């Protein structure tokens, strides 16, 4: 390995670099001359993943943090660094679910199963009346959000099916990913049904269904996610990137729909949003739990840079979708909310906050309220399939079964 040149070479000698290569337990770590200065520059947009002093890695000073495209179509999604990860090493017991070796992951899988729902449970009849009462700017805002969602779940699904489900070798995580694929299909179907119900002009509807090709603000976010699917980066980087897709890139759009719920409008749309946002929150939490199990994690600077890229794209998307300020909703407030969500994700990934922003929308706290009925007195979106989660409270050997005669058949 030849020593780095330029500003990085001025700060580190060849011995320093070799020492870092042989001794560091971290696979991907930025060589920052001043950690505090780096974080401040990152906040102000002065530092990026390609900066010579901050954007180069210990193991390969020429390899950027941004997605590296595969040059060989037949290449697997795992790279050489992933070979040492226990979660990714070939597991001869991966075909049998029991005995459960990762109860925390198994519990998340069972929680996902307990929260299963279908599009047939969402009633859109009232939405049609509310839709015509919205202003043109409000309808444009909502259709832009739905256009992004209609394609984004398909992108997440492809990453799961092509890479993550094959990368991870522990059966509990594969069970979670397998069920997540089914739920992403339901999400995609729901968003398509919403656009189909609200937008009656065939040309406009087709334009929205093809948003990743026809709408630049949607295309940028889609391209970012697709580039990570096609990259040869480590599993840890790709895991963080898709935690950003579901935890950051969806945040502004979820918030937009909850803004309608606050106003008591569009009950079908807002109920489906409750269901989907709950699902995606669980998916993001799962990514953070899985990341915590990795033996070789990314260094904090790398994680912060990936998250910051996602935040910048989401802010740009919201500024485009919210080109006109609406009552109680504008691009500046939305940017603060995105930063708040990003900080929360960073903490879940074991990193320091990057922005320090607070939640500007107090009504968004309704997302985390447990067991509360929604504004329309419908079934709460926190419902769970009967009996599934209760099975986790006892093993199959000590669970009690009681025969009763007061049930309806």
C-alpha positions, -999 to +999 in steps of 0.1 A: +000+000+000+015+033-010+013+063+013-014+089+008-006+121-009-017+157-006-033+170+026-038+135+039-001+127+034+009+158+052-010+147+083+000+110+083+033+092+077+036+059+060+041+043+094+009+059+107-011+045+078+003+010+082-003+010+119-039+020+112-043-009+088-029-035+111-044-024+144-078-009+138-109-031+145-129-008+122-132-018+086-143+016+072-131+046+090-123+082+079-088+096+086-099+129+102-071+152+113-096+170+136-127+150+146-145+181+160-137+202+129-149+174+107-183+172+124-187+210+123-178+211+086-202+182+079-230+201+095-223+232+074-219+212+042-182+220+039-171+184+042-182+155+020-174+119+014-150+128-014-129+154+006-092+144+004-086+149+041-119+134+054-133+112+027-107+085+023-105+053+042-078+035+061-078+003+041-081+020+007-073+057+005-087+059-030-121+042-023-150+067-016-178+061+008-204+066-020-216+035-038-190+016-058-205+002-089-198-035-097-176-039-127-186-076-130-222-084-135-217-118-120-202-105-088-219-113-056-233-086-033-207-094-006-171-081-008-139-094+008-145-075+040-178-092+046-162-127+048-153-122+085-189-112+096-206-141+115-240-129+103-229-133+067-208-164+069-222-196+054-244-213+080-252-250+075-281-246+099-298-217+080-325-239+066-341-248+100-357-221+121-353-237+155-336-235+179-338-197+181-304-183+185-312-146+182-344-140+202-343-102+197-345-107+159-371-134+162-393-111+183-391-084+156-401-110+130-431-120+151-440-084+157-441-079+119-463-110+114-486-098+141-490-065+123-500-080+089-527-061+070-541-059+034-553-031+011-588-044+013-590-031+049-586+005+038-618+024+028-613+052+003-649+063-002-646+094+020-613+104+004-628+112-029-650+139-014-621+154+006-598+153-025-619+178-044-619+201-014-581+204-014-564+233-031-544+227-063-511+232-043-522+207-017-531+181-044-498+186-061-480+181-028-498+149-020-495+134-056-458+141-056-454+123-023-475+093-035-456+092-067-424+087-048-439+061-025-454+041-054-420+033-068-398+034-036-412+003-021-403-016-052-367-004-049-366-016-013-381-049-023-355-054-050-326-048-026-341-073-002-347-100-028-315-096-048-291-089-019-300-088+018-321-120+018-291-138+002-264-120+022-276-127+057-272-163+068-291-165+101-326-179+098-343-154+121-332-124+099-340-143+067-375-148+081-379-111+088-366-101+053-389-127+037-420-113+054-408-077+047-409-085+010-446-094+013-453-062+032-434-041+007-456-055-021-487-045-001-473-010+004-467-007-033-502-019-041-517+006-016-499+036-031-509+026-066-545+022-055-544+057-039-531+073-071-556+054-092-584+066-070-574+103-068-560+110-102-586+105-130-567+118-160-548+088-176-518+109-188-513+125-154-517+092-137-491+075-160-467+104-154-470+098-116-466+061-119-434+066-138-421+093-114-386+079-111-382+087-148-405+117-152-400+137-120-364+149-112-369+153-074-382+117-072-355+104-096-327+117-075-338+098-044-345+066-065-311+068-082-294+071-048-311+040-035-305+021-068-268+030-068-265+014-033-283-018-046-258-020-075-227-012-054-199-035-042-196-017-008-196-037+024-228-050+039-225-026+068-225+004+044-254-009+024-274-017+056-269+019+068-279+033+034-312+014+033-319+023+069-316+058+055-340+050+027-367+037+050-359+060+080-350+093+063-363+093+027-397+082+038-399+106+068-409+138+050-436+120+030-451+103+060-451+137+078-470+152+049-498+127+051-500+130+089-504+168+083-537+159+065-547+137+094-542+166+117-568+185+096-593+156+097-590+149+060-586+119+038-593+091+063-584+063+039-550+078+030-541+087+065-551+053+079-530+035+053-502+059+062-504+049+098-501+012+088-473+018+064-453+042+086-456+017+115-442-011+092-414+011+079-405+021+114-401-015+123-380-021+092-357+007+102-355-005+138-346-040+125-318-025+103-304-008+134-306-040+155-288-060+128-262-033+124-255-036+162-248-073+158-221-067+132-186-075+145-169-048+124-189-016+122-183+015+102-166+044+119-189+072+130-178+096+103-187+072+076-222+066+090-227+104+094-217+110+058-242+084+045-269+098+066-261+134+056-263+125+019-298+110+025-309+141+045-297+165+017-317+146-009-348+145+013-346+182+019-343+189-018-373+166-025-394+184+001-384+218-012-396+208-047-428+191-035-435+221-011-427+249-036-456+269-021-460+272+017-492+256+030-510+262+062-489+247+090-465+232+066-435+246+047-401+235+034-382+251+063-402+233+090-400+201+070-362+204+068-360+207+106-382+176+110-359+156+086-329+166+106-347+155+138-355+121+123-319+117+110-304+124+145-327+098+160-315+073+134-279+081+141-284+075+178-300+042+170-269+033+150-247+041+180-235+075+167-236+111+179-263+134+166-253+155+137-279+183+137-293+188+171-327+198+157-359+194+176-393+182+162-411+213+148-444+194+144-458+186+179-487+168+162-463+142+148-460+128+182-492+110+174-472+084+155-456+071+186-487+070+208-497+035+216-533+022+217-549+055+207-579+055+183-574+077+153-594+108+144-620+088+124-628+062+151-616+034+130-596+004+141-563+017+155-533+010+132-514-005+161-536-036+159-520-070+160-531-104+149-546-121+179-523-143+199-491-139+178-472-117+202-485-135+232-467-166+220-434-149+228-442-147+265-439-185+269-422-214+252-442-241+235-435-264+264-449-242+292-477-224+274-511-230+289-541-239+267-575-234+282-607-248+268-637-224+271-673-225+259-679-188+257-663-182+223-683-174+191-680-200+163 
